[in-house]
Amino acid sequence: MPRPIRARISLAALRHNLGVARRYAGQARVWAVVKANAYGHGLLRAAPAFTGADGYALLDIDEAVRLREAGYAQPILLLEGFFSFEDLPLLAEYRLTTVVHAMWQVEMLEASALPVAIPVLLKLNSGLNRLGFEAGEFRDAVQRLQRCRAVAGITLMTHFADADGSRGIASQLERFQAARSGLKLPVTMANSAALLRFPEIWARDPDAWVRPGIMLYGCSPFADKSAAELGLQPAMTLTSEIIGIQQLKPGDEVGYGGAFRAEKTMRVGTVACGYADGYPRHAPTGSPVLVAGKLTTSVGRVSMDMLGVDLTALPDAGVGSLVTLWGEGLDVDAVARHAGTVGYELLCALAPRVPVVEI
Ligand SMILES: *Cc1c(COP(=O)(O)O)cnc(C)c1O
C-alpha cells in the first residue's frame, strides 16, 4: 500500500472561484494567474478549469510552451517578461504575450526581426520597486514600442504593493493614472486583493484586465477576511492518516529536540506527513489539524516525514483515521497563520512526492 498522503484537487472549486473572480471583474477581462505550477495545483491539471478566463498568466517560458502545446489557444502572458534575446523567437512561435519592464527589453524588441508581432504589457513601477519603468521613462517606452514592428499591441500595467493592507492602492493608482494620462491604451492592475477590494475601478471598463491568482485556488488574500467569507472554495485538500499512536505520561517529550513536553497523560497520533511533503516545518505545537473531521492540534516539531497530533480528546481516532492538514474543513490560511506565513506559500510548496488525485 502506498503511503497514505494525498492531495485532492477539485476542478469544480477552481471553476467556482474563477466564477467569483469574474463576478467581481464585471466587464473587465480576466487573466487566470497559473504561475508556480498553478500555485502548486499542477499547471495542466488546473488549466481546464480556467478555460472561462480570457487568458493565462505565468512566468516560465517552458510552462507557457507546455500550455500552448496542450492545445490552449487563449492569450498566454509571461508576467516577468522574457529574459534574453534568444527567447524572442519562442515568444513569436508560441504566440506569447510578454511583460516589458525595462528598457533593455525594448531595445531587444527593436533589434529583433520577428516573423510575428508580440502583444506587450508595459509595466510601470508605481511603488513596489520590483519590476517596471520609472514614470519618466514610461512615456518614452510607450512611444518606442508603438513604433516597433515586433510589437502587436500595448497594454499598460502596474502591480500593487499593499492592496490587502492598510495603505491600499490609492497612491500607486494615482501614479499610474498620471503616467498613462492621455494614452488610450488598455490597462491591467489588479491582483486578487485589489480585485476583491476595489472592483468598481475596473468593472465597467471592457479594456481593463484583472489578474487574480490566489483567490482562484480558494485562499483569501486578506488577514481579516476568510476565504469562506469571500465565497471561495478550497481547491486543494491535503490529507493523510494516523500511522502510529503513543501514550504519554507527564514529562514525556514528542519529536526532535523534545520541543513538546507533556504536562499530563496524553494520547498522541503520528501522521504520515512532514515538511518533505510541503507541510511547514515552522508550524508550532498548537497548529490546527482535523482528525476524522474533528479539530485538534499538532504536537511537537514537524519532522521530514511525520508530525504528531493530540488525540487525547478523540478516543475514537486511531491508526488509519483520516487526517486533514488543510483544505476542505480546515482553511489553509489558518494553518499558514500558525506557521507565520501565508496560504500561497503552503500551496506552492506541495512536494512532488505527494500523489495528487483530481476530483
Ligand atoms: C502573482 C501575481 C498576480 C496574482 O496575485 P495574487 O495575489 O495571487 O492574486 C498578479 N500580478 C502579478 C504581476 C503577479 O506576479
The ligand as a Gaussian input file, in Angstrom:
#p B3LYP/6-31G(d) Opt

LIG

0 1
 C        1.294000      36.698000      -8.768000
 C        0.840000      37.881000      -9.496000
 C       -0.520000      38.177000      -9.559000
 C       -1.565000      37.409000      -8.798000
 O       -1.505000      37.772000      -7.439000
 P       -2.483000      37.131000      -6.348000
 O       -2.141000      37.867000      -5.103000
 O       -2.109000      35.690000      -6.260000
 O       -3.849000      37.342000      -6.824000
 C       -0.897000      39.258000     -10.326000
 N        0.019000      40.002000     -10.990000
 C        1.337000      39.742000     -10.924000
 C        2.288000      40.609000     -11.653000
 C        1.795000      38.683000     -10.175000
 O        3.103000      38.430000     -10.118000

